[in-house]
Amino acid sequence: VWPGVPVDELPISHITNGIHTRTWQCMELARLYDRYLGPRWYDKPTNHMVWERVTRIPDAELWRAHERMRERLVGFVRGRLRKQLEARGASRANIKAAREVLDPEALTIGFARRFATYKRAVLILSDPERLARILNSPERPVQIIFAGKAHPKDHPGKELIRQIVHLAQREEFRKRIVFLEDYNIEVARYMVQGVDMWMNTPRRPLEASGTSGMKVPVNGGINFSVLDGWWCEGYHKDNGWTIGAGEDYDDPDYQDQVESTALYEMLENEIAPIYYERSGDDIPREWIRIMKNSMRTVNAEFNTNRMVEEYAQRFYVPCIEQSRKLLADEAAAAGELAGWRAKVRKLWQAVEIAAIDADDQEAQPMGSRFPVRATIELGELHPDDVLVEIYHGLLDTRGNILDGETETMAPENGAGGGRVVYQGEIPCRRSGQRGFTVRITPRNPSFPLDRFDTGLIRWFGEDHEPQPTQPREAGV
């Protein structure tokens, strides 16, 4: 879409998703927020200072409220599982056994989302024997509630569900793993309000954003996820756990092996021990500390209030203002802009960077400025119609610029069109082998749109690529 534009300058931005807090929040936590955070948590959900008051909630009150929600979730799962079994014509023994699935006091993990293959719902099932040991630990039992749907035509996704249902029927998992059918908002509410931990295992870097994990901290839950999607922004080392450290792999099978092992190690050796470490009053103080960190850091940021505000401030309002400016006086400005764009497009072929002149000295002292001059052929265009820049940065092993920066160049002596000499300077702020090149883009001071809006760009060198054809060191 924007040929010749460096990847780090592509005019594509993003807004991270958010959740509507009150839709997913349980009443028990809402009452605690009213009591200890004050009414502003509801009126100003993006106010970080308000959420800092989560630390005021007594540990015992927060834990008792969370325990009630987990007990309610277990009761709901048992009733729903019983109805599932009755609808399938299961035996009386199996239906009766549904009353005893899950433990209201055990560490409870939730996993509920669309069953696309890249989300790897069965990653935690990679080693059934080890998983059975973890879930059925006498001192630190763990249980998992799965829910979700696959697209009707997504047969690999439906196969993942079949694997989970089949495994849950094995004797060692019958009371520890449950799959809830017909996933809907009601099921989602019970789960995000009642689980201790929310697990997300997408194959990095395929997760766009995700929102299911955002619904858990507002109810006191903690996230345990691959560093992908929103969790890349939400994770702060002390507000949850990660699976891996954000590595990317070329071999997906090897990636699954490494991350499933990391998942088991983290769950068995860190997460479960913290959950079951209790003080004299049977309160998991360290777990609650992480709960509160999760509530403080996630709730203020990942909500629809912040999301809509950001859309408005960064995109909608500037777009509206620009639209009003262009359409005023029977769209006079729009006509003027269209005429300028047509002129630039017609005359652009004559634009060329004829030469670059810079000091050949191999090194520059830190803090100095490296002068660059460039001879530009503008043809019939005027200097006001273009923006001439130095594009510079550290070089990789192939001589390509990494994370480029720009410095604006100015015409010498206010020259007119034709052949113009421009000058500029590169500040030598960092050490290392650096390179630079020069580029030209159209610019209209009356309409400061995105610099790449016209789709026209000219780089030094015949190929017009955004790489230095003859890299020079600008600081060592």
N, C-alpha and C positions, 0 to 999 in steps of 0.2 A: 504493500500500500504506500509506503514511503521509501522508495529505493534510494540508496545512498545515505540514509540517515543512520548514525550509529545506534546500536541497540539501546544504550543507556539514555538516549535522547528521544526515543520514539514518543510521539505525543499521544500515548495511550496511558491513561491513569486508571485507578481503581478506587472503589469504596468498599470497605469490608462490611459484610452483612451484620445484622444485629437481630435480637429477639424482642418481642413485646413482653416486657417483664411481667406485667400483671396477668397476662394470659397463662403463664406457666408457673407462677409462684403459688406455693401452698399457703393456706391461711395461718398456720402455726408460725411460720417465719415472718409473715406480714405483720402479725401482732407484735413479735419481738422487734421488728424494725420500727414500728410505731412507738414502741416504748423507749427504745435506746437510741434510735437514729433521729427521731422526730419526723414531722410530716413532710419535710423537704425531700426525703428519699423518693416519695411518690411524685411530688411536683417537679423536682429537679433531678431526675435519675442519672444525668450525666455529670453531676457535681461530685468530683473525687473526694472533696473534703467531707461530704456527708457520709460516704461509704467508709471513710477512715474510722468512723464511730463504731463500726462493727466490733472493734476491739473492746468496746464497753459492755457487750453482751456477756453475761456470766457464762463460763464454760458449761456449768451444769444445766442451765436453762436451755442453751443451744443444743446440747447433746440430747436432753430429754425430748425436745421438740423433734429433733431428727429421728430419734428412735421411734416415736409415734408414727412418723411418716413411713419408716421402713416396715413397721408392723402392719400398717394399713396396706402397703404394697404387697406384702406376703399374702395377706388375706385375699386381696383382689386377684393375685396370680392363681392361688389355689382354686378359687371359684371359677375363674375363666378356664383354667385347665380342665376342671371337671366337666364344664359344658362342652369343651372341645372333644373330650373323650366320649361323652354321651352321644354327640352328633356323629362320631365315627363308628358307633356301635361297639365300643370297647367293653371288656369284661367287667363284671362288678368289682373284682379284686383290683383292677387297674384304676377304676373310678374311685374306689375307696382309698387307694394309695395316694391319690391326688391331694387328699386332705393333709398329707404329711410332707409334701414337697417343701423344700426351703426351710431355713432356720431363721426365725425373726431376729436373732442376735448375731448371725454370722456376717462377715464381710461380704457385701452384695455388690456385684458388678453389673452394669447395664450396657447392652449393645443393641441399638435399635435404629435402623435406617433402611434406605433402599438397598436391596441386595444386588448391587452391581459387582462384578468380579474384582474390579480394582480396589474395592473397599475391604477385601480380604476378611470376610466375616469368620472364616474358619482358620485364621492364622493361629489362634490360641488352641486349636484342636490338632496342631501339627504333630504333637507327641502325646497321644492319649494316655500312655502309662504315666508319664511325668505329671500330666494335668490331673490325673486321678489322685496321685499322691498329694498334690497341692490342695485340691478341693476337699479331700477327705482327711486332712490333717487333724489329729485328735485335739491338738492344742490351738490350731489356727485355721479353722475351716473357712472355705471360700465358696461362693455360689454365683452363678451367672444366669441372667435373664436375657434371652434373645427375643427380638421382635422385628418385624419388617416385612416388606413385600418385594418381589421381583417383577419386572415388566412382563406381561403375559407372553411376549415373544423372546424374552431373555432366558433361554434354556440353561446356559451355564449358571445364571443367577439362581434359578429355581433348583438347580442341582446342589448349590451351597445350602439352601434351606433343607433339602432332603438329607444331607450329611449331618446337619445339626440335629434334626428330629431323630434320625437313626441312632446317633451317638447318645442322645438323651434317654433312650430306651434301655441302654445297657445298665446293668444292676449297679455298677459303681458310680454312675452319673444320675441315676433316677431321681435322687433327692437334691442334686446339686446343679443340674442344668435344666432349664425350662425354655421352650420356644412357644411364644404366644402368637396365635394366628390372628388374621384380620386386623392388622395394625391400624390404629386410628388415633385421633387426638385424645380420646379418653385413655387409651393404653399409654400413650406418650406422657400424659400428665402424671399418671400414677408412677411411671418409671422415673422420670426426671426429678420428681419430688421425693422419691423414696430410696433410690440407690445411694450407696456410699461413694461409688466411683463410676465414672463413665469412661468406657473404653472405645477408642477409635483407631483403626489399623489400616488406613489407606496405603496404597503403594505410592510412595513419594516419587515424583512430585505431581501426582494426578488429581489431588483434591483441590477443588476451586476455592471453597471457603468452608462450607459446612456450618450448621447452626445448632445441631442437636446438643453438642457439648456446652454451648453457651447457656442452655436452659438449666444446667445442673448447679452451678455455683450460687445462683440466686436462692436455691433451696438448700444450700449447705453441702452440696456434693463436690467432688474433686475430679479433675480430668486426668486420664492416663492415655496418652496418644502419641502417635508418630508426629514428628515435627513437620506438619504439612497443613495447608489451609489456614484457618484462623488461629490455630494453636501456635503457629510460628510467631504471631504477634502477642498472643495471650499468655504464653508460658514465660514465667519470670524466675525459674529455678527453685522457688520456695512456695509455689502455689499449686503444685501438682507434679506429675511425673511424665517423662518422655520415654518412648521406645526408640532407642538409638539416639544419635546426636545430629540428625539432619543430613546424613550421608546419602549420596545418590549412587546407584549401582547400574552397571550395564547388563548384568545377568539377573533377571527377576527371580529365578529359582534360588540363586545364592542369596539374594536379598531376603527372600522369605525365610530361609534357613537362619540367617544371622539375626533377623529381627524377632523371629519366634523364640529363639534362644534367649535373646535379651529380655523379651517379655516375661518368660518364665523366671529368669534370674531376678528381675526387678520385683515381680509379684511375690516370689517365695522368700527372698532375702531382705527386702526393704519394706514393701508396702504392707504385707500381712503382719510382720513384727511390729510396725508402728501402730497399726490398728488395734492390736491386742495388748499393747503395753498400757496397763491401767494404773492409775494412782490409787491411793487408799480408799477413795470414794467411788471406785470403779468408773472413772472418767478417763478416756484416752487423751491426755493433755496435748501431746505432740500432734496427734491427728487433728485435734480441734484447732491447734495453731495453724496448721496447713489449711484447714477449712476456712478459717477467717482470712488468711492471706488470699485464698482463691476468691472469696466474696469481695474483698477490698479491691483487688486488681481487675477482676473480670466484669463485675456488675456495672461499673460506671462507664465502661468503654463499649461493651458489646451489646448494645440495645438499639432499638429502632429510633429512639429519640436522637441519639448521636448520629446514626446513619442518615436520617432525613435532614438533620441540620447540616451535615457535611455535604450531602448532595446539593442542598440549596446554596450554601456558601461558596462551594468550589465550582459548581456547574450551572445550576438553574438560574440563580440571580445574575451572574455575569452574562449568561446567554440572553436573558430577558433585557438587560440593560443594553447590550449590543444590538439586539433586535429593534428596540425602540429608537436607538440612534440611527440605524440604517433606514428605518421606515418613516422617520420624521420628514415633514415638508414634502409629502407625496413621494417618499423614497428617494429623495435627491441624493443622499449619501450612498445609498445602495447603487444607484446609477454611476456615481463617481467612482466607487470601488470597483465595479464591474469594468468600467472603462480602463482604469489603471491596470487591473489584472490582465485584460486583453492586450494592452500595450506591452507589458512586461513579458507575457508569453510570446508575443510576436518577435520581440527584440532579444530574447534570451540567448539565442544561438550565438550571437556575437560576443557574449560575455566570456572572458577567459582570464585565468591567472597566468600572466606571461612569465613572471620570474619571482623568485624569493631571494632576498639578500639578508644574510645573518652572519654574525661573527663565527669563524671556524674554530675558535678556541674550544678545547675539549672539555673544560670544566668551568663551572661558575660557582662562586662562593654562595653559601646559604644567605638568604636575605637580600641578595642583589636582584636586579631586573635585567632580563635578557632581551635586547632590542631586536626587532624583526621588521624588515621593510618588504613590501610586495608590490610589484607592478601589475596593475589590473587593467585589462581592456574592457571598457564598458560599452563600446559602440555608441548607440544613440541614447542610452540610458544615462540618467543623472546620478551622482553619488547618493542623493536622498532616496533613490529607488532601491538601494541595495544595502545589505549589512555584510561587512567584511570582518571575518573573525580569525584569530589564531586558535586552532584546536590542538591542545597539548595534553600530555600525561605520561605516566610511566609506561615503559615498553615491555612487552612479553618477549619470550625467547625467539619469536619469529619476527620481531620488529613492529608489532602492531600496538597501537595505543590502547591502554586499559583505563576505563573510567575517566574518559576525557573531560577536560575543562575548557572553557572558552574565554578569550580576551578580545574585546572589540578593538578594531583598528580604525584609524581616522585618516582621511585624505590630507595630504600635505598642502598647505597654502590655500585651502578651500577651493581646490581645482574643480573645473566643470566636467563635462563628459569626455569621451574618448579614452585615451590612455592616462591613467591616474596612478600616482604612487601613494600607497597607504603605509602607515607606520603604527607599530604597537609594541608592547612589552610583555614578556612572560615573567611573572614573579617566581623566583626560585625559593619556594617555601619548604620543599621536601627533598631529601636526598634520593639518589638512585639514577639509573639511566633513563632519560626522558627523551621523548621525541615530539615533533610538532609538524603541523601542516597548516594550510590556509584554505578557507572556504568562503563562498559567497552565497547568500540567499536573498530573495526579494524582501524589501521592507517598505511599508507605507506608514509614516509617523502618525497619520490621521486615523489609521485603523490598525491598532496594535494587536492583530490576531496572532495565532500561533505562528512561529517563524517558518514552519514547514507547511503552512496551510495551502500554499500554491502548488506544492509538489515539485518545485524547482530548486535545485541545489547544484553548485559547481565547486569541485575540489581541485586542488593543485595536482597536475598530472593528467595525462591523456585519458586514463581509465576512469577518472572522476570518482574514485572510490574513497571512502573515509579512512584511508590509511596513509601514513607518511611515505612518500615514494623514496625519500632520502632522509631517514631519521637522523636527527642531530641531538647531541646531548645538551640539555639546557640546565643541568645541575647534577652534581655527583657528590 
